[in-house]
């Protein structure tokens, strides 16, 4: 396979079950590894955004989707997941071309996981969630049930770093609940999301259940403020998330926000560094650090600091940086020139202020592209800017602690609370520490994402949850139905 295999001259929007050329400005999709144009997408006009919302509204108010039985929705979502699986290679190629994620990482962590998650949403769609209530405690002769009804039309705005998985989390949960969706991808990764929408449509979903539009900030605002949209789900930066919340609040819409993190990884005293260091750093650097849950703050006991650095240096130096289409590549480019400048400048400022480069890789010579060598910084306190700001780049910070309670306090001393990691030889002690961390997901001695577990954050990492039963219930409204007997 090659870049030319996925080059495209255009991609259509999906509105009301039909492919529609965008009527707005054309958006060039650029390969971040080469800066070559891999496709063009005509963005939606304001009128087309309205048409997409109208299509979703009609599909919800008058269409079959919310009125199917749970078993029927489950079967249709299961067929959709298998349809995605049948086009796995095409999805992988689109991810590599658009965001520069190395193919050996894109295949399992970008595409396969998204297909598996949609399979889980399909199974979860078949769950009967109506709960009978006992006779009223006050003694009046009534029976009742609590039903869970789909909230309606969902406006979903996704991000570029894991474009397929993030979109599947929004669409899969909303559809499992019986909602309809207007999905808007990041302008950095529109083609993979458009492809997802068309594949879902071709799998047999009713017209208007899933609509995909591409647009700028004006179109995004029109979506989040639209009076026919009942709920908004957004993944992205904190400042934009705050704007989305304000826009949705004007229409009394609930929101689900996933806004990033600065995730700590605590290595408890006597942790086996030979087991932990390499996997931890690979987790940090594998998508060029462009992940909300990457362990970017590494906390080690002072006595193990030198041992950590000794093991980290060869791991980082040995990272294979290069062509994302090469099966041996481990680290690809950053998404854009502007993002590269931002991350690079924060690192340079930290070094100028006294940060120590504890480990880095030699960056190959590239003619084009947005490349940055992975780097581990030390000699900093937890109050340093580089230790507090979400960089979304291949940058880790090593911090030291003297007592475990100090490590817990440092880990929680952050504006974010999306994820955290704990490693230690005593599993019970590690679990105890994990339970003290203010984070939505805590990984103890390894482990990864699972579709049946909620994902979301405390503090500035957002509000609400995606994934798991909680992620589906985010798109359901409880209704108490009671009757006299």
C-alpha positions as CSV (number, residue, x, y, z in Angstrom):
1,X,0.0,0.0,0.0
2,X,1.1,3.6,-0.5
3,X,0.0,7.2,-0.1
4,X,-1.2,7.1,-3.7
5,X,-3.7,4.3,-2.8
6,X,-5.7,6.7,-0.7
7,X,-5.2,9.9,-2.6
8,X,-8.6,11.4,-3.4
9,X,-9.9,14.4,-5.3
10,X,-13.0,14.8,-3.1
11,X,-15.3,13.3,-0.6
12,X,-19.1,13.8,-0.2
13,X,-21.0,14.7,2.8
14,X,-23.7,12.3,4.1
15,X,-27.1,14.0,4.6
16,X,-30.3,12.1,4.9
17,X,-28.8,8.9,3.6
18,X,-27.4,10.4,0.5
19,X,-24.0,11.5,-0.7
20,X,-24.0,15.3,-1.2
21,X,-21.2,17.5,-2.5
22,X,-20.5,20.2,0.0
23,X,-21.6,23.7,-1.0
24,X,-19.1,25.5,1.1
25,X,-15.4,26.3,0.9
26,X,-13.0,23.5,-0.2
27,X,-10.8,22.0,2.5
28,X,-7.4,20.5,1.5
29,X,-6.5,17.5,3.6
30,X,-2.7,17.3,4.0
31,X,-0.5,14.4,4.9
32,X,1.4,15.6,8.0
33,X,4.4,13.3,7.1
34,X,4.9,14.8,3.6
35,X,2.7,17.9,3.5
36,X,1.3,16.5,0.3
37,X,-2.4,17.0,-0.4
38,X,-4.2,13.6,-0.1
39,X,-7.7,14.9,-0.7
40,X,-10.1,17.7,-0.8
41,X,-13.5,18.0,0.9
42,X,-16.1,20.6,0.0
43,X,-17.4,21.8,3.4
44,X,-21.1,22.1,4.3
45,X,-22.9,25.4,3.8
46,X,-25.1,26.7,6.6
47,X,-28.1,25.5,4.7
48,X,-26.6,22.0,4.4
49,X,-26.0,21.9,8.1
50,X,-29.6,22.7,8.6
51,X,-30.6,20.0,6.1
52,X,-28.5,17.4,8.0
53,X,-30.1,18.4,11.3
54,X,-33.6,18.3,9.7
55,X,-32.8,14.8,8.3
56,X,-31.8,13.6,11.8
57,X,-34.9,15.2,13.3
58,X,-37.2,13.5,10.8
59,X,-35.4,10.2,11.2
60,X,-36.0,10.5,15.0
61,X,-39.5,11.9,15.0
62,X,-41.0,9.8,12.2
63,X,-38.5,7.2,11.2
64,X,-38.1,3.6,12.4
65,X,-34.9,3.8,14.4
66,X,-36.2,4.9,17.8
67,X,-39.1,2.6,17.4
68,X,-37.2,-0.6,16.8
69,X,-37.0,-3.1,19.5
70,X,-33.6,-3.3,21.4
71,X,-33.0,-6.6,19.6
72,X,-33.6,-5.1,16.2
73,X,-31.3,-2.2,16.8
74,X,-28.7,-4.6,18.2
75,X,-28.8,-6.6,15.0
76,X,-28.5,-3.6,12.7
77,X,-25.5,-2.2,14.7
78,X,-23.9,-5.6,14.7
79,X,-24.2,-5.7,10.9
80,X,-22.7,-2.2,10.7
81,X,-19.7,-3.3,12.8
82,X,-19.1,-6.3,10.5
83,X,-19.4,-4.0,7.5
84,X,-16.6,-1.8,8.9
85,X,-14.5,-4.9,9.5
86,X,-14.9,-5.9,5.9
87,X,-13.4,-2.5,4.9
88,X,-10.7,-2.6,7.6
89,X,-7.7,-2.1,5.2
90,X,-9.4,1.0,3.7
91,X,-10.0,2.5,7.1
92,X,-6.4,1.9,8.1
93,X,-5.1,3.5,5.0
94,X,-7.2,6.6,5.5
95,X,-6.0,7.0,9.1
96,X,-2.4,6.7,8.1
97,X,-2.8,9.2,5.2
98,X,-4.7,11.8,7.2
99,X,-3.0,11.9,10.6
100,X,0.4,10.3,10.0
101,X,-0.2,7.5,12.5
102,X,2.3,4.7,11.8
103,X,0.5,1.8,10.1
104,X,1.6,-0.8,12.7
105,X,-0.1,1.4,15.4
106,X,-3.1,2.5,13.3
107,X,-4.2,-1.0,12.6
108,X,-4.7,-2.2,16.2
109,X,-5.1,1.0,18.1
110,X,-7.0,3.2,15.6
111,X,-9.1,0.8,13.6
112,X,-9.4,-2.6,15.2
113,X,-10.3,-1.2,18.6
114,X,-13.0,1.0,17.0
115,X,-14.6,-2.0,15.3
116,X,-14.5,-4.0,18.5
117,X,-16.1,-1.0,20.3
118,X,-18.9,-0.8,17.8
119,X,-19.5,-4.6,18.3
120,X,-19.9,-3.9,22.0
121,X,-22.3,-1.0,21.4
122,X,-24.3,-3.4,19.2
123,X,-24.6,-5.9,22.0
124,X,-25.4,-3.2,24.5
125,X,-28.2,-1.9,22.3
126,X,-30.0,-5.1,22.9
127,X,-30.2,-4.6,26.7
128,X,-33.7,-4.0,28.1
129,X,-33.4,-1.1,30.4
130,X,-36.9,-0.7,31.7
131,X,-37.0,-1.2,35.4
132,X,-40.2,-2.1,37.4
133,X,-40.8,-0.3,40.6
134,X,-42.4,-1.8,43.8
135,X,-45.7,-0.6,45.1
136,X,-45.5,3.0,46.3
137,X,-44.1,3.2,49.8
138,X,-46.9,5.7,50.8
139,X,-49.4,3.0,50.3
140,X,-51.4,4.2,47.4
141,X,-52.3,1.4,45.0
142,X,-50.0,2.3,42.0
143,X,-47.5,0.3,40.0
144,X,-44.8,1.8,37.9
145,X,-41.7,1.4,35.8
146,X,-38.8,3.6,34.9
147,X,-38.2,3.6,31.2
148,X,-35.2,5.0,29.4
149,X,-36.0,7.0,26.3
150,X,-33.6,8.3,23.6
151,X,-32.8,11.9,24.1
152,X,-33.3,12.8,20.4
153,X,-31.0,14.3,17.9
154,X,-27.3,14.4,18.9
155,X,-24.8,16.9,17.6
156,X,-21.4,15.3,17.8
157,X,-18.1,17.0,17.2
158,X,-15.0,14.9,17.2
159,X,-11.2,15.3,17.2
160,X,-8.4,14.2,14.9
161,X,-6.0,12.1,17.0
162,X,-8.1,8.9,17.1
163,X,-10.7,9.9,14.6
164,X,-12.4,6.6,14.0
165,X,-12.6,5.5,17.6
166,X,-13.7,8.9,18.9
167,X,-16.5,9.0,16.2
168,X,-17.5,5.4,17.0
169,X,-17.8,6.2,20.7
170,X,-20.2,9.0,19.9
171,X,-22.2,7.4,17.1
172,X,-22.2,3.9,18.6
173,X,-23.5,5.0,22.0
174,X,-26.1,7.4,20.6
175,X,-27.4,4.8,18.1
176,X,-27.5,2.1,20.8
177,X,-29.7,4.5,22.8
178,X,-32.1,5.0,19.8
179,X,-30.9,8.5,18.9
180,X,-30.0,10.0,15.6
181,X,-26.8,11.9,14.9
182,X,-25.2,14.7,13.0
183,X,-21.4,14.1,13.2
184,X,-18.8,16.7,12.5
185,X,-15.2,15.7,12.4
186,X,-12.0,17.7,12.9
187,X,-10.9,19.5,9.7
188,X,-7.6,17.6,10.1
189,X,-9.3,14.2,9.7
190,X,-12.5,14.6,7.7
191,X,-12.1,11.8,5.2
192,X,-11.9,8.9,7.6
193,X,-15.1,10.2,9.3
194,X,-16.9,10.7,6.0
195,X,-15.8,7.1,5.1
196,X,-17.2,5.9,8.4
197,X,-20.5,7.6,7.7
198,X,-20.9,6.1,4.2
199,X,-20.0,2.7,5.4
200,X,-22.5,2.8,8.2
201,X,-25.2,4.0,5.7
202,X,-24.3,1.1,3.3
203,X,-24.6,-1.4,6.1
204,X,-28.3,-0.8,6.1
205,X,-29.1,1.9,8.6
206,X,-32.2,3.9,7.9
207,X,-31.8,7.2,6.0
208,X,-31.0,10.2,8.3
209,X,-29.9,8.1,11.3
210,X,-26.3,9.1,10.8
211,X,-25.4,12.3,9.0
212,X,-21.8,13.6,8.5
213,X,-20.9,17.1,7.6
214,X,-17.6,18.9,7.5
215,X,-17.3,22.6,8.3
216,X,-15.4,25.4,10.1
217,X,-16.0,26.9,13.5
218,X,-19.1,28.8,12.2
219,X,-20.7,25.6,11.1
220,X,-19.8,23.8,14.3
221,X,-21.4,26.6,16.3
222,X,-24.5,26.4,14.1
223,X,-24.7,22.7,15.0
224,X,-24.2,23.1,18.8
225,X,-26.7,26.0,18.9
226,X,-29.3,24.4,16.6
227,X,-32.8,24.4,18.1
228,X,-33.5,20.9,16.7
229,X,-30.4,19.4,18.4
230,X,-31.2,17.8,21.8
231,X,-27.8,17.0,23.1
232,X,-24.2,17.8,22.2
233,X,-21.1,15.6,22.5
234,X,-17.7,17.2,22.0
235,X,-14.1,16.0,22.1
236,X,-11.3,18.6,21.8
237,X,-9.5,21.3,23.7
238,X,-10.6,23.0,26.9
239,X,-11.1,26.5,25.5
240,X,-13.2,25.2,22.7
241,X,-15.1,22.9,25.0
242,X,-16.0,25.9,27.2
243,X,-17.4,27.6,24.2
244,X,-19.4,24.6,23.2
245,X,-20.9,24.4,26.7
246,X,-21.9,28.0,26.5
247,X,-23.4,27.6,23.1
248,X,-25.4,24.5,24.1
249,X,-26.5,26.2,27.4
250,X,-28.4,28.9,25.5
251,X,-30.8,26.1,24.2
252,X,-30.8,24.3,27.6
253,X,-29.0,21.4,26.0
254,X,-27.0,18.9,28.0
255,X,-23.4,18.3,26.9
256,X,-20.8,15.6,27.1
257,X,-17.3,17.0,27.0
258,X,-14.0,15.2,26.8
259,X,-11.3,17.9,27.0
260,X,-8.0,16.3,27.5
261,X,-5.6,15.6,30.3
262,X,-2.1,15.7,31.8
263,X,-2.1,12.1,33.1
264,X,0.3,11.1,35.9
265,X,2.0,7.7,36.1
266,X,3.1,6.8,39.6
267,X,5.9,4.2,40.0
268,X,5.7,3.1,43.6
269,X,8.9,2.3,45.4
270,X,10.6,-1.0,44.4
271,X,8.7,-1.0,41.1
272,X,10.5,-3.4,38.6
273,X,11.9,-0.8,36.2
274,X,13.0,-3.4,33.7
275,X,9.3,-4.4,33.3
276,X,7.7,-0.9,33.4
277,X,10.0,1.7,31.7
278,X,9.8,0.6,28.0
279,X,6.0,-0.1,27.9
280,X,5.3,3.1,29.7
281,X,7.4,5.2,27.3
282,X,5.9,3.5,24.2
283,X,2.5,4.3,25.5
284,X,3.5,7.9,25.8
285,X,5.1,8.3,22.4
286,X,3.2,5.9,20.1
287,X,0.9,8.4,18.5
288,X,3.6,11.1,18.6
289,X,2.1,11.9,22.1
290,X,-1.2,13.0,20.5
291,X,-3.4,11.3,23.0
292,X,-5.6,12.6,25.8
293,X,-4.6,9.8,28.2
294,X,-0.9,9.6,27.5
295,X,1.2,9.2,30.7
296,X,3.0,12.6,30.3
297,X,3.9,13.1,34.0
298,X,6.0,10.3,35.3
299,X,6.5,10.2,39.1
300,X,9.3,8.0,40.4
301,X,10.7,7.6,43.9
302,X,13.9,9.6,44.4
303,X,15.9,6.4,45.0
304,X,14.8,5.1,41.5
305,X,15.2,8.2,39.6
306,X,18.7,7.4,38.2
307,X,17.7,3.8,37.4
308,X,14.7,5.1,35.5
309,X,16.8,7.5,33.4
310,X,19.4,4.8,32.8
311,X,16.7,2.5,31.3
312,X,14.7,5.3,29.5
313,X,17.6,6.7,27.5
314,X,18.2,3.7,25.2
315,X,14.4,3.1,24.9
316,X,13.8,6.7,23.6
317,X,17.0,6.7,21.5
318,X,15.9,3.5,19.9
319,X,12.4,4.7,18.8
320,X,12.0,4.3,15.1
321,X,10.8,7.6,13.7
322,X,9.9,7.8,10.0
323,X,7.6,6.9,7.2
324,X,4.1,6.0,8.6
325,X,3.6,3.5,5.9
326,X,6.7,1.5,7.1
327,X,5.6,-1.4,9.3
328,X,8.6,-0.8,11.6
329,X,7.9,2.8,12.3
330,X,6.9,3.6,15.9
331,X,6.6,7.4,15.9
332,X,5.1,9.6,13.2
333,X,4.7,13.3,12.7
334,X,2.6,15.9,14.6
335,X,-0.6,16.9,12.9
336,X,0.3,20.4,11.6
337,X,3.0,23.0,11.3
338,X,1.2,25.2,13.8
339,X,1.0,22.4,16.3
340,X,4.6,21.5,15.8
341,X,5.7,25.1,16.5
342,X,3.6,25.3,19.7
343,X,4.9,22.0,21.2
344,X,8.5,22.8,20.2
345,X,8.4,26.2,21.6
346,X,7.1,25.0,25.0
347,X,9.9,22.5,25.2
348,X,12.5,25.0,24.2
349,X,11.2,27.5,26.8
350,X,11.4,24.7,29.5
351,X,15.0,23.9,28.6
352,X,16.0,27.6,28.5
353,X,14.5,27.9,32.0
354,X,16.7,25.0,33.3
355,X,14.9,21.8,32.4
356,X,17.3,18.9,31.7
357,X,16.9,16.7,28.6
358,X,17.1,13.2,30.2
359,X,16.5,11.3,26.9
360,X,15.7,12.0,23.3
361,X,15.9,10.4,19.9
362,X,17.9,11.4,16.8
363,X,15.5,12.8,14.3
364,X,16.1,11.7,10.8
365,X,16.4,14.3,8.0
366,X,13.1,14.9,6.4
367,X,12.4,17.2,3.4
368,X,8.9,17.9,4.5
369,X,6.5,17.1,7.3
370,X,5.9,18.1,10.9
371,X,8.5,16.0,12.8
372,X,9.6,16.2,16.4
373,X,11.9,13.9,18.3
374,X,10.5,12.3,21.4
375,X,12.0,13.9,24.6
376,X,11.9,13.2,28.3
377,X,12.5,16.3,30.5
378,X,13.7,16.4,34.1
379,X,15.0,18.8,36.7
380,X,11.5,20.4,37.0
381,X,8.9,20.8,39.6
382,X,5.2,19.9,39.3
383,X,4.5,23.6,38.9
384,X,6.5,24.0,35.7
385,X,4.4,25.0,32.7
386,X,5.5,22.0,30.7
387,X,4.4,19.8,33.6
388,X,0.9,21.3,33.7
389,X,0.0,22.1,30.1
390,X,-1.5,19.4,27.9
391,X,1.1,19.5,25.0
392,X,-0.4,16.8,22.7
393,X,3.1,15.9,21.6
394,X,6.0,13.5,22.2
395,X,7.1,15.0,25.5
396,X,7.3,13.5,28.9
397,X,8.3,15.0,32.2
398,X,10.0,13.0,35.0
399,X,9.2,14.1,38.5
400,X,10.5,12.7,41.8
401,X,8.9,12.2,45.2
402,X,10.0,11.1,48.6
403,X,6.8,9.6,50.1
404,X,3.9,7.9,48.5
405,X,1.5,10.5,49.9
406,X,3.6,13.1,48.2
407,X,3.2,11.3,44.9
408,X,-0.5,11.2,45.3
409,X,-0.7,14.9,46.1
410,X,1.5,15.7,43.0
411,X,-0.6,13.5,40.8
412,X,-3.8,15.2,41.9
413,X,-2.2,18.7,41.7
414,X,-3.4,19.3,38.2
415,X,-6.1,21.1,36.4
416,X,-6.9,17.9,34.6
417,X,-8.2,14.5,35.8
418,X,-8.8,12.3,32.7
419,X,-6.5,9.3,33.4
420,X,-3.8,8.1,35.7
421,X,-1.4,5.1,36.0
422,X,0.0,3.3,39.0
423,X,2.7,0.7,38.9
424,X,4.0,-1.3,41.9
425,X,5.1,-4.8,43.0
426,X,2.3,-5.0,45.6
427,X,-1.0,-5.1,43.7
428,X,-3.1,-4.3,46.7
429,X,-1.0,-1.2,47.6
430,X,-1.1,-0.1,44.0
431,X,-4.9,-0.4,43.9
432,X,-5.1,1.6,47.1
433,X,-3.1,4.4,45.6
434,X,-5.1,4.3,42.4
435,X,-8.3,4.8,44.4
436,X,-6.9,8.1,45.8
437,X,-6.4,9.6,42.4
438,X,-8.8,12.2,41.0
439,X,-9.1,10.7,37.5
440,X,-11.8,9.2,35.5
441,X,-9.8,6.1,34.5
442,X,-6.9,4.6,36.6
443,X,-4.8,1.9,35.1
444,X,-3.0,-0.2,37.7
445,X,0.0,-2.3,36.5
446,X,-1.1,-2.0,32.9
447,X,-4.3,-2.6,31.0
448,X,-6.0,-0.6,28.3
449,X,-9.3,0.7,27.1
450,X,-12.4,-1.5,27.3
451,X,-15.7,-0.6,25.7
452,X,-17.8,-1.6,28.8
453,X,-16.0,0.8,31.1
454,X,-16.8,4.6,31.3
455,X,-14.3,7.1,30.1
456,X,-14.2,10.7,31.1
457,X,-12.6,13.2,33.4
458,X,-12.7,15.2,36.6
459,X,-12.0,19.0,36.7
460,X,-11.0,20.5,33.3
461,X,-10.9,17.2,31.6
462,X,-14.6,17.6,30.9
463,X,-18.1,16.4,32.1
464,X,-20.1,13.3,31.5
465,X,-18.9,10.0,30.4
466,X,-18.4,8.1,27.1
467,X,-18.2,4.3,26.7
468,X,-19.8,1.7,28.8
469,X,-23.3,1.7,30.2
470,X,-22.8,5.3,31.4
471,X,-21.9,6.3,27.9
472,X,-25.1,5.0,26.5
473,X,-27.2,6.4,29.4
474,X,-25.7,9.8,28.5
475,X,-28.1,9.7,25.5
476,X,-31.1,8.4,27.4
477,X,-33.8,10.2,29.4
478,X,-35.4,8.4,32.3
479,X,-39.2,8.4,32.4
480,X,-41.3,7.3,35.3
481,X,-44.5,5.7,34.1
482,X,-47.0,4.8,36.8
483,X,-50.6,3.6,36.9
484,X,-53.3,2.9,39.4
485,X,-54.2,-0.7,40.2
